[in-house]
Amino acid sequence: MFAASKNIHATAGQTLSLPCSTPEGPVEWRKNEFLIYSKGIIRDPSYYIVLAAHQFDLHIKNISLNDEGAFKCFRDHSTAAWMKYIVTVAAGNFLLSLNISTSIVSSLEQDIECS
């Protein structure tokens, strides 16, 4: 059973913070059931933990589409998650490059609009 569950929508390239506040520590963080943080050891360099009194916040640097999934914060040695986040990532801003080639067939003018 989860104490809380939230859907999080992020844009690629951002740093995302997933808070986990628990009256008892330490905690474990899992992504899609794979252990990513336990006992002070982080298993992926794109993640880091910010610790404060009863806070074990997971931060994801330069979030990408590969970071989508279910993130769960567990109290150490517990089978019930304390917090659960379902993270979806939008591709973010992109640059559209448009290359238009024209050839003169007659003396007609043509206007091309892009939006």
QUITAMO-V827853 format. One record per backbone hydrogen bond with DSSP energy under -1.0 kcal/mol. CO is the residue of the C=O (numbers start at 0). NH is the residue of the N-H. If there is no record, write none. Layout:
[[CO/NH] [CO/NH]]
This chain:
[[3/83] [5/85] [7/87] [9/89] [10/13] [13/62] [15/59] [17/57] [19/55] [25/75] [27/73] [28/35] [28/36] [29/71] [30/33] [33/30] [35/42] [36/28] [37/40] [40/37] [43/46] [45/60] [47/58] [49/56] [51/54] [53/21] [54/51] [56/49] [57/17] [58/47] [59/15] [62/12] [63/66] [64/67] [68/86] [69/31] [70/84] [71/29] [72/81] [72/82] [73/27] [74/77] [82/72] [83/5] [84/70] [85/7] [86/68] [87/9] [89/11]]
